[in-house]
Amino acid sequence: MHIFNRFSKKLHQIITMKYGAGIDMQSISMEYPRDKTHGDLSTNAAMILTKQLKKAPKDIALEIVDELKKHPDIVKCEIAGAGFINIFLESSFWANLVGNVLESGEEYGKLNIGGGKKIGLEFVSANPTGPMHIGHSRGAIYGDALAGLLEFTGFNVTKEYYINDYGGQIEILGESVFIRYKEALGENVTMPEGYYPGEYLIEVGKKLKDEFGDKLLFADEVERKDIIKQFALKAMMGLIKDDLKLLGVEHDIFTSERFDIIEKNKNEEAFELLKSKGLIYRGILEAPKGKTPDDWEPREQELFKSTEFGDDIDRALKKSNGSFTYFATDIAYHLDKIQRGFDELILLLGADHAGYVKRIKAVVSALSDGKVNLDVKINQLVNLLKNGEPFKMSKRAGKFITVKDMVEEVGKDILRFVMLSRKADTVLDLDFAKAKEQSKENPVFYVQYAHTRACSVLRKAAEANIKVEQVDYSHLKDAGEINLIKQIMLFPKIIEASALAHEPHRITFYLYELANEFHSLWSRGVEDDKLRFIIADNEELTKARLALITAAKNTLAIGLGILKISALEQM
């Protein structure tokens, strides 16, 4: 239980004792006050309770404060503004918490809020028509970091990639590779507009020639097309998996649209299930405004009552010729997920799929009778900059910048941290110059440098044969030391909130603030010898400060580890 929950529990006990059971305390918060002069903790309890108790918030605050003052760690309480209760704690309370952090070791901040709950997390799912580009990397890193965060908090996560290996784009891929195959055989070729022109297919064409010689030129067309498509798909998924590996990303499952959904008749199964629930009818949809989607036609179709589950319009599942729409296959895939027993589904999509959210949430609700929640996160665009100006890199893959280009330019750790430095649904600017800059303005350097500095101090202590044992934490009294402890103690709360919101970017924000508190304390030691971490003539104070540094270092390492970013010991 983290300190916020500990004091919230005490507060809830006081409220129940004074006002009886049945009080709604869901919106009551226990936080650090924004202004450090306003105490150590602050709660909005009095203002939340005023409507239920029909009392003025300040009167409620006075009654709560009378009870809070009895707590042995509370020095005083103040009522501020409309009724905020600011709580001041003994400095010894904070100092003694350092030992708890050290005792927890690598488990510090680890929670079991998931209780083994099964989460199906789908992310990336890029079309298998070429290597991954910069936009894919954001979703890949976000999804992988989210999986690590959920696993750290007790969820059982399956990381899944959906291979879109059926339909028109795969036919075009096959034909594009066939052209490269003929090129490898010595023919002069031209790549038609709308095909895949990337140089990465030249190598695929050569490998196809090496394996089949010129046999495919004379093969049955249907057989030849299928052979080339499967060969190309295997090669493309190989490229994608290599790119994912460069990012430090691994999936547990790769689900094939063709082999796991289409050829197993999952489309028909999902359609019949919705029909049995009375959610399918024949009708004509109005023409949508703007660009007409591929699955719209001005004829009677089999429609899903998507609007009953929060969608804007009902959705076509079968065309007038009886064939299934693209959306019907997506429905079948999500039925497959539900049948695999997931308690919750998470789906990460690119910015171009924002209009897809309501319909897929509607169908998951319909298929599961509302029992399975689907959380959809949209990953917005990434703008590439250098010194604040738009930056164009060489494009080995055709018309886009690949993940390999990016990793070679800035490295995996920097790329992962930068991609997690903003909320997923906000546009992200990636400035190459700033990403490699060694300054406070570069968050990943600033955080890793804090860990490196801490390691440096601890190495010096080891060289001086100073052992951090039998520590008297009461020596930690300086305001900078207490501020660092408070930031360390915030970690479990950040982990909990990040996991519940499915927002791993909150951890990067936190790590930057933790690094800032550490660097501030370091800088004060440079200016004042009495605040140095190692004091030659005061072993007890030195041991207490080294314990604090160890706690800060461990917390930085754990946070970076969740995000799969290296905690460097030297830079």
N, C-alpha and C positions, 0 to 999 in steps of 0.2 A: 504494500500500500504506500503510494507516494504521499508527501507531506500535505498536499492540497486535499487529497481524499481523507487524510487523517483529521485535519481540522474541519473539513466539511462534515465528517461523521460526528464530531463533537458538537458542531453547530446544529445539526439535525436533531441530536439528542436533546439539546437545550430547547429547541422549538417544540418538539413533541412533549417534553416535560411541562412547558409553560402553557401551550395552547392545545394540547391533545393530539391524538392520532388523526389521520385523515387530511392533514395539511399538505397541499401540493407544493413540494419543494424542488420540483424538476428544474425550474429556471434560476434557482439560487446558485450563484457562482462564488468561488473562492480563488482569488487571483493575486498576483503581485500588483501593487499600485503602480501606475505609470510614473508618478513622482516618488522617488526613493525617500523623500523627506516625510512622506505620508505613511510610513510604517513598513512592516514586512509583508503583511497580508491585508487584503481588503475584500469585503463581501457586500453584496447588494441585497442581502436577506430582508432588511426592513422594508425596502421599497417594493420588493416582490410580494411581501405578505400583507401590505396595507389594504388591498381590496378584499382579501379573504377575511381579515380580522376586523375590517372597518375601523381602523385606527390610523392616526397620523404616523408616517414612517419614523419620525424622530422619537415618538413615544415608544414604538416597538424597539427601535435601536437601543434606547436607554435600558429597557428590560432585558434585552439580549446581552448587552455589555455587562450588566450586573453579574450575570452568570459566567461570561467569558473570563472575567477578571480572576475567577477562582482557579483557572488553569495554571499550573505551576510554571509553565514556560512563557506565559504572557505577562509582560511588564505593565502595559497599559493599553487602553483602547480609546480611540477618539471618534466622535461622530462628525462627519463632514458633509457639506453640501445638503442635498435633499434627504440624506439618511444613510450614506455610506458609512460602514463601520471599518475603521482602519485599526489594525492590530499590530502592536509592537512586541517583539519577542526578545528573550534573553540572547545575548551574543553567544553564550555557551551552548545554546540550543543548536545554532547553526554549526558551530565548531565540531560538536560531537557527531554530527551527521557524516563527516568525512570518513570516519571509521567504518560506517555502514556501507559506504560506496566501495571502499577497499575490500571489505569482506565479501561483497557481491562479485568482485572480479569481472570476468567477461559477461556475467549474467546481469550486470547492472542495467536497469531500465527494462529488462525483459518482463513481459506480462503474459497472462493467459486469458486475455479477454475473448479470444477466439474459441477456447474450449474444444479444439479439434474440429471446428466447423469446416465443412468442405467448400472451398472456393474454386470456381472455374474461371480462370483469368485468361482471356484471349487478347493477344496484342501482336502488333506488326501485321501479320496476314497480308503482306505485300504481294501483289500479283507476281507470279513466277515467270516474269518475262525479261528479267535482267537483274543486275546487282542492285543493292539497296542504295537509295539516295539520301541526302541530308534530312529530308522530311521524315523518312522512315526511322532514322536514328533516334529522333526525339521520342516517338512512341515506344521504340524498343527499349530505350534506357528507362523511360518512365515506368513501363510495365514491369521490367526486371527489378527495379528498385521497389516498386509497390509489392511485388511478390516477396522480396526479402523482408520488407517491413511487416507484412501480414504473417509471415512465418515466425518472425521474432516475437509476435504478440499472440501466438498460439493457434493460428489458423492453419488448416491443411490445404495448401495451395497447389493446383495443377496449372502449369503454364502451357498454354496451347496456341498453336499456329494453324490457321485454316488455309489450306492450299487451294486457291481458286484455279483448279486445273481442268475446267470444263467451260466450253463456250467459245465465242468468237475470237477473243484475244489469244487463246491457245492455238486456234487454227492459224491465225496470223503469225504467231511465233513459229509454228511448224513450217509455214511457207517461207518465212524469213531465213530459217536455218537451212532449208532446202536450197535456197539461192546461194548461201554461203558454202554449202556442200558442193554445188556445181562450180563455184568459184575455186574451191580447193582442188577440183578436178581439172582446172585449167581453163574454164570457160570465162569469157568476158561477161560480167553481169551488171545489172542495174537494179537497185533496190527501189521498188515502187513506193509512192507516197502512202503513208499510213502503215507501212511495215516497220520493223524494228531495225534501225540502221547502225546501232551501236557496234563498236569494234569488238566487243566481247563475244559476239556471235561468230567472228572469223575463226576463233580457236575451236568453237563447237563444230563448225563445218569441217575443219581439218580432222578433228577426232572422229567425226562421222565417216569421213573418207578412209581413215586409217582402219576402222573396224569393218566397213562394208565394201571398200573399194568402189567400183562403179555400179555395183549390183542394184542399188536403189533406183537408178535411172530407168531400169527395165522391169522393176517390180510392179505388181498390181497396185493401182493408185490408192485404193482404200488401205491396203496393207502398208504401203510405203508411208502414207500420211501418219498412220498410227505409230509406226516404228520411229519416225522422226520426232513426232510430238513427245513420245515418252522419253526418247533420248535427250531432247532439248529440255524437257521438264526436270529430268534428273540433273542435268548440267546446271540449270538455273537455280535449283534448290541447293546445289552444291555451292554456288556463288553466294547465295543468300546466307547459308549456314556459316560460310567462311566470314562474311561480313558481321554476322551476329557474334561470332567468336572474337573478332577484333574489338567489339564493344563489351565483351565479357558477359554476353547474354546466351543462355541456353534454355530451350523449351523442353518440356516433358513429353508433349504429344504433338504430332503433326497429323492433322485430319485432312483427308483428301475429299474434295467436293465430288469428284467422279466416282472413286472406288468406295468411299464410306457413306455417301449420301445418295447420289443418283442411282448407282448400280445396285444399291440395297433397297431401292424403292421407298426411301424415307419420305420423298415428296408426297407419294400417295398416302402413306401412313399418317403424315401430319394433316393432310387435307381431310382424310376421313375422320380423324379425331376432332378437328374443328367442326366438321359437319355434324358429328354426333352430339356436339354441344349446342347445336342450333345457331352456329356462328357463320354459316356460309349461305349466301343467297345469290340468285341470278339478277343482274341489273346492269345498267349503263351508267358509268361515271361521267360527270361533267368534265369537259376538257379543262385541264389545269391552266392557270395563268402563266404566262412566260413560256419557257422552253418545255415542249411536250416530252414526257418521259417515254422510254421504249415500251413500257408495258401498258400504255394507254391506247385504246382504240374505241371509236364511236359505235360499238356493238355490244350486245349482251355478253357478259362475262361472269365467271364465278368469283364472287366478291366476299372478302372477309370483313366482318362487322368490327373493324378496327376502332371506329369512333366510340364504341361502347367501353373502350379501355383507354380513352384519353387521346386518341389520335385525331388529326384534323379532318381526315377523310377516310372512307372505307378503301380497302386495298384489293387490287385484282390478284387472284391466285392462279386462275386459268384464263387463257386467251379464248377467243371465240372458236379457234380451231382445236381446242382441247389440250393444247400444250401448256406446261406450267410456266409461270413468269419467273424472273430472277428472284423476286421476293419470296416466292413459294419455296425455293431451295434454301434461302436463309431461314425460313420458318422451320423447315425440316432439320436443318443443322442445329437449331436451338432446341428442338424437341430431343434430338440426340443427346445434347448436353444435359437436359433435364432428366432424361432416362438414366444417365450415368450417376445420378444421385447427388448432384451438387446442391448445397443449401443456399448458395448465392452465386450469381454470375456477375462478372465484371468484363466489360467490353471497351477497349480503347480504339477509337476511330480517328482518322485524319480530318482536317478542317473541311474537306470537300464532302464529308458524310454527315454534317450537322443536321441536315433535313431528314436523316434516317432514324434519328433517336426515338421519336414518339412511336413510330410504327413497330420497331423491334421491341420496345418496352411493352407495347400493347399485346403483341403476340406471345411474349413470354408469360405475361400475366394470364392470358387466355389459356395457354397450354398447361400451365401449372396450377390453374384455379387460384391464382394469387399467392401461392405458397412459396414461390421462388422469386426473389427480388433480383432485378437486373440493374446494375449501375453502369451507365455509359459515360465515359470521359472522352472529351474531344481534345485532341492535340493540335494546337494552332500552328501556324506557319513559322518558319525560321528564316530570318533575314541575315545574310552573311555580310559582314562589314570588316574594314581594316582602317583603324584610326578614324572611325566614325563615318567612313565613306563606303558605298556599295563595293563589294569585292568580288571579282570574277576569277575563279581558278581554272586551270586547264581541265578540260572535260574528256577524260579518256573513254567515257561510256557513251558518248553521243551528245545529248543535249542536257545533261544533268551532272551534278557533283556527287560523287559516290561516297559511301561511308569510308572506304579505304583512303580516298583523298583526304577526308577530314581527319582520320586518325593519324595519318602520316604528317599532317600539318600541325596538330596540337597535342596529340596523344590521347589515350583512352581516358585517363583520370580527369584531365581537364574537360574533355568533351562530356563525360558523364556528369560532372559537377555543374557545368554551364547549362546543360539540358534540364537539370533539376533545379535551376536557380529561379525559375518562375512557375507560377501556376500553369497547369497544362493548357487551359483554355485562353491564355493570353499569348499574343505574338511575342516571339523571343528574338532579340538581336544578339547574334554571336559575332563579337568583334575579335578577330584573330590577334591583333596587336595587344589588346587588353587581356585576352585569355592567357598570353604568355608573359605578361608583365609581372615583375616581382615587386609588388606593392600592395598596400591595403586596398587599393581599388580593384584588385583581382581577388575575388573571394576564395577561389580554390587555393591559390598560393598562400593567402593569409591564414587559412585554416590549417593547411599542411605545415606551414612554417611554425605555427603554434605547437603542433605535435613534435616537430623537429627540435624546437627550443627546449621543450620539456624533457625530451630524451637526452639532450645535451647536458642539462643540469643534473639529471639523474646519473649520467655517466661520470661526471665530475665527482659527484657524491660517492659513487662506488669506488672511484680511484682513490679518494680520501678515506676509504674504508668506513664511511658513515652508513650505519644500518638503520633502516626505518622500522623500528620495533619498540614496543612499550611506549607509544606516543602519548604525550599529554596534549590533547587538542585545545585545552584552555588557553594556550599561547596564541591561538589564532584570533586576534582581536581587531586588527586593522580593518578599516572600512573596505579597502580593496580586497582583502582576503575574504571578508564576509560576502561581498558582492560576487566574487568568483564562486564561493560555495553555493550561494543562492542560484546562480546560473546552472551549476552542476545538478542541483536538486530539481531544477525545472525539467530535466531530460525525460524522466518517466512520463510526465504529463504531456510533453510534446509528442512522445512516441505513441501514447494512447490516442491523443487527438488526431494525429496524422493517420494512424491505422483506421480509425473509425470513419474518417472523412475520405479515405483512399487518396491522400495527398502527401506523397513523400517529399515534395519540395519544401515542406515545413521544416524538415530536418536540416536542409542546407541553410535555411535562414537561422535556425537555432545554432548550428555549428559556427557560423560566422560571429554571432553574438558571444558565444562561449570563447572563441578565439580572441575576440576583442577585449573581454575581461582579463584574459590571461596576459595578452600583450600589454595592457594598461598596467597590470601589476608588475610585469617585467620592467617596463619603462620607469616606473617609480623607484624600483630597486637600483636602476642605473644612476638616477639622480640623488638618491639617498641611501648610503651604505647600510643604514639600519633596516632597510626594507629589502635587502638582498635575500635570496633564497637560502644561501649558505652563509651563516654567520660563524666565523672561526672560533669565537670565544663563547658561543651560546649553543651548545649541542641540542638542548631540549627544544628551543625555538626552531633550530634548523630541521630537526626531525619532523616537527609539526608542519613546517612549510613544505618539506619534501613529500610528506604524505598528501598534502593538498595538491601539489604539482602532479603526483602520481594519479590522484583521482581525476584531475582535469585531463591528463594525457589519456587515461583509460576511457573516459567518456568520449573524447574526440575520436579515439580509435574505434569504439563500438559504433558510434554514429556513422563514421565513414565506412565501416565494415558492412553495415546494413545496406548502404548505397553502392557497395562493391567498388569503393575508391580506396586507393592505397593510403595507409597512414605511414608517411615517410619518417624514418629515424634520422636521416641525413639528407641535406639538399645541396 
